[in-house]
Amino acid sequence: MERYKLKFINRLRPAALLVALLLVAALPAASRQGKTPSGKGKLFIIGGGERSDALMARMVKAANLGPADYVIVLPMASEQPDTGFKYVGAQLARQVSQKIRMFDFSKHDVNDSRWIDSLAGARLIYILGGDQNRFMKVVSGTPVFKAIHRAFANGAMVAGTSAGAAVMSRYMITGQQLLEKNYRETFDRLHKDNVAFAEGLGLLQHTIIDQHFIRRSRYNRLISALAEHPGYIAVGIDESTAILVQGDRAEVVGESQVLRFARPANLKVRAGKLLSFSDLQFGLYTDGDVFKLKP
């Protein structure tokens, strides 16, 4: 076979050979193999609260589902996974004609190859809200974690709301305070070593996400989290609002606002572990605004 190819190429005139080589080189490698080009997927990160049909329609449009594609809902963060799936499944069914399935790995073997392969092949993965720690306890270090990353690497949309938003970060805010006995969502003061982190999915490597942001006034918590990882971007997403992430580009979608903090200057720790810095990069965005997920 190889000898035949060489004879064929040798018979081509120089000009024709040059054109043929240029045409082949112009094709993406995956296309030459008859496959859709692979690459980083998209994220649709919802800050919790009510999800309008318009918000979900935008998510589905960005997911770009084909006739043979399907949606998988992961409910492991929820205390009531069946109820959560009932509502989100009905909302998704108003937007898509493709199959919608729930994979509850808290009640199913995380090593089931059929479920894992199906998860990795999904075009849209949706993570319910609840408790992000509960979700990661099921997923971390398992084939489920790897399957989500495989799907994302192959171009899938990974979406989540509330706890499903928090898990997108590499450094996931757990919701616990380390220096205060009584939990307060607003944090009374900005202390060092007060924010508890755990391993998230890491689909956002250099961004920390906080949800229900404006509604629950979580400014102090997110700024404290940024002080622990000052080279990161800190993004607070309010309820009924999302960011659509493609690469390092984030577009705001929804009814409320998104805040971005970065680059705390001259960061210091004072007596009593109180934080101090002289400047902070700040942005406030609404529907249609675009910002970079870069420090």
Secondary structure, DSSP 8 states (H G I E B T S, - for coil): -HHHHHHHHHHS-HHHHHHHHHHHHHS-HHHHTTS---B--EEEEE-SS---HHHHHHHHHHHT--TT-EEEEE-TT-SSHHHHHHHHHHHHHTT--SEEEE--TTSS-TT-HHHHHHHHT-SEEEE--S-HHHHHHHHTTSHHHHHHHHHHHBT-EEEEETHHHHTTBSEEEEEEESS-SS--TT-SS-BTT-EEEEE---SBSSEEEE-STTTTT-HHHHHHHHHHSTTSEEEEE-TTEEEEEETTEEEEEESS-EEEEEEEES-EE-GGGBEE-SEEEEEEE-TT-EEES--
